[in-house]
């Protein structure tokens, strides 16, 4: 699948996604997207549900983190150790008014 946008502030995660062939160097990266940035797009990265419902789909690279990994930037070597297979979701707003 080709992704329209990477949503993360973690440079090593972007590097890992490129290494795995999920994205290439032309895929835009956004650290703090707004609704207009994600609406109707196929995303890969990390996004709250309050924005994810606007996207066509959101793919994550799940991480099996241990307490020693939390609260700091992971190196690319650490990401290779803790990354699990990607998972893609379609998020639907069932009730509420949604915000952008």
C-alpha positions as CSV (number, residue, x, y, z in Angstrom):
1,X,0.0,0.0,0.0
2,X,1.2,3.5,-0.7
3,X,0.8,6.0,2.1
4,X,0.0,9.6,1.6
5,X,1.4,10.8,4.9
6,X,3.6,9.7,7.8
7,X,2.4,11.0,11.2
8,X,5.1,10.8,13.8
9,X,7.6,13.0,15.6
10,X,10.1,10.1,15.9
11,X,12.8,10.3,13.3
12,X,14.0,6.7,14.0
13,X,10.5,5.5,13.3
14,X,10.5,7.2,9.9
15,X,13.9,5.6,9.3
16,X,12.6,2.2,10.2
17,X,9.5,2.6,7.9
18,X,11.8,3.4,5.0
19,X,14.1,0.5,5.9
20,X,11.2,-1.9,5.9
21,X,9.9,-0.5,2.5
22,X,6.6,0.9,4.0
23,X,7.4,4.4,2.7
24,X,10.0,6.0,0.5
25,X,11.9,9.3,0.7
26,X,9.1,11.1,-1.1
27,X,6.4,10.3,1.5
28,X,5.7,13.5,3.5
29,X,6.1,13.4,7.3
30,X,4.0,15.5,9.7
31,X,4.6,15.7,13.4
32,X,1.5,17.5,14.5
33,X,-1.3,17.2,11.9
34,X,-4.6,18.9,11.8
35,X,-7.8,17.6,10.3
36,X,-7.1,19.2,6.9
37,X,-3.8,17.3,6.8
38,X,-5.3,13.8,7.3
39,X,-8.8,14.0,5.7
40,X,-9.3,11.2,3.2
41,X,-5.6,10.1,3.3
42,X,-3.9,6.8,3.8
43,X,-1.7,7.4,6.8
44,X,1.0,5.5,8.6
45,X,2.2,6.4,12.1
46,X,0.5,7.5,15.3
47,X,-2.7,9.4,15.4
48,X,-5.4,9.9,18.0
49,X,-8.9,8.5,17.1
50,X,-10.3,12.0,17.2
51,X,-8.3,12.7,14.0
52,X,-8.0,9.1,12.6
53,X,-11.7,9.0,11.8
54,X,-11.1,11.7,9.1
55,X,-8.5,9.5,7.3
56,X,-9.2,6.9,4.7
57,X,-7.1,4.5,6.9
58,X,-4.4,4.6,9.5
59,X,-1.6,2.0,9.6
60,X,0.5,1.6,12.7
61,X,3.8,-0.1,13.5
62,X,3.0,-1.6,16.9
63,X,5.8,-1.6,19.3
64,X,6.3,-4.1,22.1
65,X,7.8,-1.7,24.6
66,X,9.3,-2.6,27.9
67,X,9.5,-0.1,30.8
68,X,13.2,0.7,29.9
69,X,12.0,1.9,26.4
70,X,9.4,4.4,27.7
71,X,9.8,8.1,27.8
72,X,12.7,8.4,25.5
73,X,13.6,8.2,21.8
74,X,14.4,4.7,20.6
75,X,17.4,4.1,18.3
76,X,16.8,2.3,15.0
77,X,18.4,-0.8,16.5
78,X,15.9,-0.8,19.4
79,X,13.1,-0.3,16.9
80,X,14.1,-3.3,15.0
81,X,13.9,-5.3,18.2
82,X,10.5,-4.1,19.4
83,X,8.6,-3.5,16.2
84,X,5.7,-5.9,15.4
85,X,4.0,-6.4,12.0
86,X,2.0,-3.4,10.8
87,X,-1.7,-3.2,11.3
88,X,-4.2,-1.1,9.3
89,X,-7.4,0.4,10.7
90,X,-10.4,2.3,9.5
91,X,-11.8,4.4,12.3
92,X,-15.4,5.5,12.3
93,X,-17.0,8.2,14.4
94,X,-20.1,6.5,15.8
95,X,-21.4,9.3,18.0
96,X,-20.3,12.7,19.0
97,X,-19.7,15.7,16.9
98,X,-16.0,15.4,16.2
99,X,-13.5,18.2,16.2
100,X,-10.7,19.0,13.8
